[in-house]
Amino acid sequence: MKKIFLIIEREYLSRVKKKSFLIMTMVGPLLFAAISIIPAWLALKNKSQNVVTVIDQSGLFKGKLKSNEETIFKFDGLAEEAEKSRIKSADDHQMLLVIGQTDGKTNPDIRIFGSGNPSLDLIESIENQIDAELKNTQLKQAGIDPALVEKINPKVEINTTVLSDEGEKEGSSTAATIVGFGGGFLIYIFIFLYGSQVMTGVMEEKTNRVVEIIISSVKPFQLMLGKISGVALVGLTQFLLWAALTYALSTIAGTALLKNQEPQKITQTSGAPQDDASAEGSKQKDNTGGLLKELSSVNIPYIFFCFLFYFLGGYLLYSALFAAVGAAVDNQQDAQQFMMPITIPIILAIIVGQFIIKDPNSNLAFWFSVIPFTSPIIMMMRIPFEPPVWQIVVSMVCLIAGFLGTTWLAGKIYRVGILMYGKKVTYKELWKWMWY
Amino acid sequence: MLPIIETRNLVKRYGDYTALDKVSVSIPKGSIFGLLGPNGAGKTSLIRILTQITAPDEGQVFFNGEPLNPDHISKIGYLPEERGLYKKSKVGEQLLYLAQLKGMSKSEALEKTKNWFIRLDIKDWWNKNLEELSKGMAQKVQFVATVLHEPEFIILDEPFSGFDPVNSDVIRDEILRLHQKGSTILFSTHRMDTVEELCTHLVLIDKSRKVLEGSTTEVRNRFKTNRFTVDTKDPIVFDHFPWQPAAINESHGGLFRSSFSLGEGHSPNELISDLIQNSEIHSFHEEMPSFHDIFIQVVTQPQFQNP
């Protein structure tokens, strides 16, 4: 036993001390944060100002299209043909908007001219403003006060309540989907990341030939278990560091960003009538507040425990197989063909998971969350939807049996493989090794 | 005295292939034991059983009289033919690791490692990664890794390959020093000069079977051909002899060298008394077969193998 701890210690320290571990640990959260923040940042920063000259043949919209930071509407242009030739030679941000004849009841023919394609945002914002104006006109013609319509703005929300033995509790499908898919995806990434680390570690020892010295001191099975456990600890360390750093980073970046965002939200929507804009703003606040509330309805410690269980279980199941592959081959190229059957169920799980998360209590979901090769990912996705306890127990027991089984099997292949050099291995041969 | 290693009827099969076929070997304590045999004869299979890397399918192994078990791991040191340590780890760190795997405490391992670094004058390698060292330097480190835990029984597979003559001598002297301190050495080698120079006992394995075993003197005596070499002042006149000399060569310092095969029933003394009448004798010695010749004879001509 003492020797296994020595091996675990070495496997752990030699990886954690590497520069690449430090870099991954620092870069990972930056990457995660970047993925969530950069699109928002780009949307905010990259706005250019468009100048749109309007020729309004209907006469309905003069002064009704409101300029804002991104778009300036001008109603004092030249004649249509003169404007066109002027815009042709101007830059992309010069546009000509021609609104055709309408009495307010029919949709006018509207065209926009520019030397380049206008952005979708611009088109949408113009369309919205014209729609709103037409709607107002039509309401007025029907004798309805548009301000009254604005005021009538019912908005219902459906609150999910889960009936369980512990009584009724607040649930949330949105939050469950986010947490479930996030957890499943993380497990998917970790299995690949650390499983292949185990494989390259085994291959390194084999090609270095150091393995012969080691297994003259310890049993091959001990070496394999030590390596797998050592890498598991590296994975846990990295995960916890990532979680902590990502949380810290996104909190800092999030607050910094929100401060800039708030006033712009309002100017963005200022084209619409004023009270509409404030309603929009408060609705948005409601949404984010609601999601936060919903996320907090998720049972974090319970999910965290399940995550760790399925993360470790899935990793142990697959890393033993990865270790066997590493032991069986001499180089990376040969490893590819044996990786295939291992990676297929993992990839299948993540694909099937996208459907299962929409219907987490289906038959398909049950079977995929019990079979140990897919259960770490699928069950993790279902956990936030609170599947029956007996299903979780069955799934966990199957997973434990599963990784004991693969470890036993992998141990047999590993034992023979690490001493086998210069021979291309076939599946038939692997089969024979299991019975040596 | 109890042999340090005794194997009884070892059999090892890999699928349909039999790597060892009823091999019984006895390695006397304190010997330098040569394990010889052509490539693929089964030497590595035998070594892997002795080092408990694999288990035999049949037969037993005794270490100092006890059945071989994991407690003996710390008493055996093994230098595999294919050398290798962790390339990206520091030299000092991995020596400590390997010694601890052999069951040494950390402090003891540290002290022993330091002593070896001073002895081999490699102190400044401690914090280097192994991949920064040359092949010969890495070999030295590997040798230290093999003997660091002061094993009673040291298995060296081609220990001199990869060393220049200077370092080769350094390692040879270290091996002999360990032998004098009481370790038993098992050499697996194809280099017959090593066997001639160092070994006290040997075993020859061919095609999975043991074909020859014994002390080097015994084996030589078994294979000697009753040939004698004589250096004389004058060329020998053959007419006076009942037997014919095999060859005559002009030798150093104006002496003449002749070689005689003694037939059945003739003693060296008879030859000498005849030679004295012919010429002045400067030297007379029996031609002993080299292990190189014995090896080739035994492997290529099955009639020389032990029954």
Chai-1 contact restraints between the chains, C-beta under 6 A:
chainA,res_idxA,chainB,res_idxB,connection_type,confidence,min_distance_angstrom,max_distance_angstrom,comment,restraint_id
A,K3,B,L101,contact,1.0,0.0,6.0,A-B,restraint_1
A,L6,B,Q100,contact,1.0,0.0,6.0,A-B,restraint_2
A,R10,B,Y97,contact,1.0,0.0,6.0,A-B,restraint_3
A,N208,B,G84,contact,1.0,0.0,6.0,A-B,restraint_4
A,R209,B,E82,contact,1.0,0.0,6.0,A-B,restraint_5
A,R209,B,G84,contact,1.0,0.0,6.0,A-B,restraint_6
A,V210,B,G84,contact,1.0,0.0,6.0,A-B,restraint_7
A,V210,B,L85,contact,1.0,0.0,6.0,A-B,restraint_8
A,V210,B,Y86,contact,1.0,0.0,6.0,A-B,restraint_9
A,E212,B,P80,contact,1.0,0.0,6.0,A-B,restraint_10
A,I215,B,I53,contact,1.0,0.0,6.0,A-B,restraint_11
A,S216,B,T51,contact,1.0,0.0,6.0,A-B,restraint_12
A,S216,B,I53,contact,1.0,0.0,6.0,A-B,restraint_13
A,S216,B,Y78,contact,1.0,0.0,6.0,A-B,restraint_14
A,S217,B,I73,contact,1.0,0.0,6.0,A-B,restraint_15
A,S217,B,L101,contact,1.0,0.0,6.0,A-B,restraint_16
A,S217,B,K102,contact,1.0,0.0,6.0,A-B,restraint_17
